[in-house]
Amino acid sequence: MGEIAPTNTRTNITIPKELKAKLEGIAKEQNRSFNNLVITILKEYVSSTQ
């Protein structure tokens, strides 16, 4: 894995394999990385709860 930006942090989560596969499929359909998709989903969730 490469270096991460000083404004970011690395974290590990455990999710069901089926959920990961679905997210990877969505990311592929949208021509984006799995990481980028998850960040987008998390940002949208946080914004919707504030």
SULJO-V462761 format. One record per residue. N is the residue number from 1. RES is the residue in one small letter. PHI is phi in whole degrees, 0 to 359 (999 if undefined). Layout:
# SULJO-V462761
n=N res=RES phi=PHI
n=N res=RES phi=PHI
This chain:
# SULJO-V462761
n=1 res=m phi=999
n=2 res=g phi=277
n=3 res=e phi=289
n=4 res=i phi=252
n=5 res=a phi=297
n=6 res=p phi=300
n=7 res=t phi=274
n=8 res=n phi=249
n=9 res=t phi=222
n=10 res=r phi=264
n=11 res=t phi=218
n=12 res=n phi=247
n=13 res=i phi=229
n=14 res=t phi=246
n=15 res=i phi=229
n=16 res=p phi=299
n=17 res=k phi=302
n=18 res=e phi=297
n=19 res=l phi=295
n=20 res=k phi=299
n=21 res=a phi=298
n=22 res=k phi=295
n=23 res=l phi=296
n=24 res=e phi=297
n=25 res=g phi=295
n=26 res=i phi=297
n=27 res=a phi=301
n=28 res=k phi=297
n=29 res=e phi=300
n=30 res=q phi=265
n=31 res=n phi=52
n=32 res=r phi=223
n=33 res=s phi=280
n=34 res=f phi=303
n=35 res=n phi=301
n=36 res=n phi=298
n=37 res=l phi=297
n=38 res=v phi=296
n=39 res=i phi=299
n=40 res=t phi=299
n=41 res=i phi=299
n=42 res=l phi=295
n=43 res=k phi=298
n=44 res=e phi=297
n=45 res=y phi=295
n=46 res=v phi=298
n=47 res=s phi=299
n=48 res=s phi=286
n=49 res=t phi=261
n=50 res=q phi=259
